Amino acid sequence: MRIGITCYPGVGGSGILATRLGVEFAKRGHEVHFITYERPFAVQGNDQENVHIHLVNVLEYPLFKYPPYTVALGSEMARVAIQEKLDVLNVHYAIPHATAAYLAREITRVPYVVTLHGSDVTILGSDPSYQIVNNHSVERADAVTAVSEFMQREAYERLGLEREVKVIPNFVDTQVFAPAPCEAIERDCDKCGVIVHVSNFRPVKRVTDLVYAMSIVTKQEPEARLMLVGDGPDRHSVEKLIESLGLHSNVTLTGFRSDIPNLLRCSDIGVLCSETESAPLTLLEGMSTALPMIATKVGGVHEIINDGKNGLLVPPKHPEELAQAILRLYRDKKLRRILGEKARRTVLERYTADKVVNQYIETFESVSKTKG
């Protein structure tokens, strides 16, 4: 098949999933065309066979207060669809990709599939200024998928969709994210346990809750270490909080890193403390490396973690309970090993590329039959 993929090219979950999907499609012999405003982060620095990049050019003109990206994207999607004889367009994150795909299909008759992510509900469900046009664009898609059952329910209840939404879960490369010896960091003491958090430091990730939790943990376990991986809008406030709580010797901020699998392997406990999530890739990546994970019981997280079986769940916005869960795992090496092994098994059973990618291909093949 010839597949066009539109996504935001950064390090957010929707962009990472879209680019990983594209790479997996290409590995299976399909021709993939990314259509976006810059080269996707996950395929920077290497040229993948069967993967092509098409950049959207946006008109800058004094008349426009805001550049007309949706029109530019729809035009480029139509151009690529015609020139490359695409069979299907797959758009990740509805705003504005679903509308651009709708416009492109009107011109080319190439079907489009919308893949809904958590932020679609966060924005569309709370801001009616986008909802009418975007809902129409999603309703008129040839197929709609969602990355979790939670996202599916939200699409029906908060977005008011009336059409079928098929759940196709996220996935990880279990060979890249696999248990292995630590090669990324050196421990500065024999007894130090390392807690790790990976995110884009947006307010929804509640990184400050984890810092507050560490202030409780270190009072009882002064050698505990927290490694914060990533960057984003809340980093400055996180740094100030670390300083005000006197945690500078216990907390390290690494910034963006390209060696996430190694950092996960070098950690003892993983933490995800968001106030909302759909199907977080970070959670699956940690579990795939056999890292015992603590996560807040929000959104689709409980679809992945069975509390006490393959990880621990805590309520959101409760640093004290988060701290108690960290202390429980910190002090119980056997429990960490058991939860980590079961976490890895969960990923192998449900969230591998082989189990997920073919579901997308089947969906694409079913809608491509309607082309023309």
N, C-alpha and C positions, 0 to 999 in steps of 0.2 A: 504493500500500500504506500501511497504518498500522503504523508500526514503533515498538516500545518499546525504549529503549536504557538499560542500567544499567552504570555505570562509577564508578570513583573520580574525583572532579571536579578533582583537582589538576593539577600540571604534569608528572606522570610520563607515560611513553610510552603506557601503555594508555588513560589518560584523554584524552590529546591525540588519539590515533587515533580513539577512540570519538566525541568531539565533532566532529572533522573529518568523519568518516563521516556523522554526523547532518546536518551542514550540507550535505554533498554530496547526501545523499538528498533533503533539502528542496529544493535547487536543481532537482532532477529531478522535482519535483511530488509527492513522497511526503510523508506526514504523519508527523512525528517527535515522539516523547514521551520526554524524558529523565527517568529515575526515579532519584534520588540524594539524598544528604543536604544538598547545597548546589548552587547554580547552577554548572555546569561552567565552569572558568576560561576556556576558549577561546570561550565565548559570553557572557562578562560584558561589560556595557556596550553591548550592541546586541541588538535584538529581531529575530531572523531570521523571515522568513515561513515558515509551516508547521512551526515549531519551538516546542514547548511544554515547560515545566519542571514536574515534580511532585516536591516535597520530601518526604522520608521523616521522619516524626515518631517519635522513639524515646522510649519510656517511661522516665522516671527515677523509680526507686522504691528505698527503702532496702533492700528485700529482695534486690535484684539487685546483686551485686558488679560485674557487667559488664552494661551495657545490652543487651537482646536485639535487636540490629540485624538479624540474619538474619530473624527472625520479622516485625519491622516492615517490612523491605524486601519480603519475600514478600507480605505483606498489601497493601502499596501497589501492587506490581506487579499483583496480582490485581484490585485495585480499578480501576486505570487500564485494564487489559486489558478489563474488563467495560464500564466507562463509555465508553471511547473506541473500543470494538469493534476492538481491535488484531488484526492478522493474524499478527504474530510478535514475539517478544522476542529481543533480541540482547544477551548479557551479556559484558562484557570484564573479564578477571581472575576466575578461578574462585572464589576465596575472597572473600566468601561468596555471590557472585552466582549461581553455578550452583545451589546449594542453594535459594536463594530462588526462582529461576526454576522449579525442579522442583516446589516447593510451589505456586507460582502456576498452573502447568499442571495440577496435580491438581485445582485448583478450577475453572479456566476452560476447560481444553482448548486453550489457545492454545500453539502450539509455541514452543520456544526453541532458539536457536543459541548455543553457547559459543565465544568467540574466546579462544584461549590466548595468553598473553604470557610473556616470559622469567621474570618473578617467580613465576609459577605453579609452575614447576619448581623454582626456588630454594627456595621454602617447602614445597611439597608433597613434593618429593623428599627433603627432609632432616628433616621433622617428621611422624612417623606419627600424631600426635594429630589431624590434619585429614584424613588421607588416605582413610580408608574412606568417610566420608560424601561428601567432595568427589569422589572417583573415581566413586562410584555416581551422583552428580548429573551428572557429565560423561558417563559411559557412557550414561545414559538420555536425554541430549539428543537433539533431533530432527536436529541436525547439529553437528559440531565443526570449527572452522577453527583454523589456527595461522599466525602471521605470518612463519614461515620454515621451511625444511626442517629446520634444526637443532631448532626447537621441536617439529616433528612427530616427529622421532626421539626426542627426550627424552620426549615424551608416551607413546610406546610403551615405551621402555626403562626410564625412571625412574619414571613414573607407572603403568606397567603397563596402559595402555589397550589394549583389544582391538578397538575399533570404528574406522571410517574417520575419519581426520583430514585435512581438505583444507587445502592451503597456499594462502593468499591474502596476498600481501605487503603491507607498509606502502606508503604513498604520500605525496607532497608536492604542494602547490600550486605548480606550476612557474612560474606568473606572479608569485606573491608571492615565492618563493625563486628569483630570477632574477639573472643578472649585470647590474650597473648601477653607476654611479659611487658612490663612498663619500660618504655624507651624514651619518654619525653621529658621527665623531670627527675630530679634527685631529691630524696627525702633528707631534710636537715636534722632529723632525729629518728631513732629506731621506733619509738612508740607513737609517732604522729599519725593520726588518721586524716585522710583527705576527703573532704566533702566537695562535690563539684556541681556547679550550675552553669548551664549554657543557654543563652538567649540573646535577643536583640535589644534588651534593656528598655523596652517600652513600658509605660505605666502598668499595662495589663499583666505584665510578668511579675509584678510585686517583689522585685529584688530586695527592696528595703525590708520586707518581712523576713527574708532569710538572714539579713544582717542583724536584725533585732534578735532573731532566734539564736544566732551565733553568740550574741552577747550573753545569753543564758547558758548555752552549751559550754563556753569557755570558762565560766565560773566554776563548773564542775570538772571539766576536762580541759585544762589550760593548754595542752599541747595539740588540741584539735586545730586543723587548718581548713580554711574555705578557699576554693579556687573559683573565681567568677570569670567565665569565658564569654567574650562578646563585647559589644559596644552599642550605644544608642542614646536616646534622649535622657534617660534617667541616670546615666553614668555619673554625672557631676554630683547629683544629690546623694547617690550611693557612696561616692568618695567622701563627701562631707560627713555622712552618717558614720562611716567607718572611723574617721578621725575623731568625731565627737564621742564615740563609744570606746575609744582607746583600743581598737581592734587592728591597728595597722600591722602588728606582728603576726596576726592570725589570719588575715585575709589578703589574698593576692588577686589583682585584676590583670588579666592577661591581654585584654583587647581581642580583636579578631584573630583567630588562629586557623591555619589550614590543616592542622594535625589533630583534629578533634578525636578520631578513634584512639590515638595514643594517649591523649589526655584522659579519656574515659577509662582506659586500661590502668592508668596510674592512680586512679581514685578508688576510694573504698565505699563511698555512698554517693548516689546522685539525687539531686533535689529539683523538682519542678513545682513552683509555688504560685502559679498564675491564678487570677480570679475568674478567667474563662479560657477554655481550650476546646478545640473540636477533636483533633486526633494528632497530638503533637509528635512530630518526627523526632525531636530531641529525646522524648520518652522511649520511643522504639529503639533509637540508636544506643542509648544507655543499656537497655535491656538486652540488646543483641550482643553487647560485649560482656554479658553476665554481671553487670553492675547492679547491685540492689538499689531500687529506686523508691523514693518517697515523693508522692505527688498529691496535689490538692484534688479533692473529689468534686470536680467541676466538668461540665460538658460531656465529652465522650471519653474522658480519662478512665472512667470505671468500666468501659467496654474493653479496655486493654489490661488494666490492673484489677486483679481479684484480691481485695485487701487481706493481708496476712498469708496469702498463698504464693504470689509471684511479685510482691511489692507491698508497700504500705500506703494507705490513703489517710489524709488529714483534711479538716475543713479549711477553706480559704480564709485569708485575713486573720489567722490565729497564730502568731509567732510562737506563743507559749506551747501550743500543741505540736507545732512543727519542731520545736526544740526537743520536746520529749521523745518524738519519733526518731530524731537524729541520735539522741543519747541512747535510745534502746538499741539501735543498730551499731552504734559506735562501740558499745560495750559487749556486744554479742557477735563474735566472729563467726560462729557456727550458723547463726540465723542469716547473717549476710551471705554466706556461701550458699545456703539452701535457697534463699530468695533469688539470688543471682542465677543459679542453675535453672530454676523454674522460669525465670524471666527469659532466659535464652531459649528455653524449650518453647515457650509461648510464641516467640518471634518465628522460630523455625516452623512451627505448626501453622501459623496464620498470616504472617506478614513478610514473606519473602517475595522477591521479584517474580519467581516462577508461578506463585499462587495468585499474584495480583495483575501483572502486566497483560496476561491473556484475556482477563475480563474486559480490559479496555479495548483490546483488539477485536474481541467478539462484538462489543458495542459499536465500534467504528464500522466493522464489516456489515452489521445489520442496517446502519443508516446509509452507508454508501450505496446500497442497492437502490435507494430512492433517488440517487443523483440524476438530474435531468428531468 
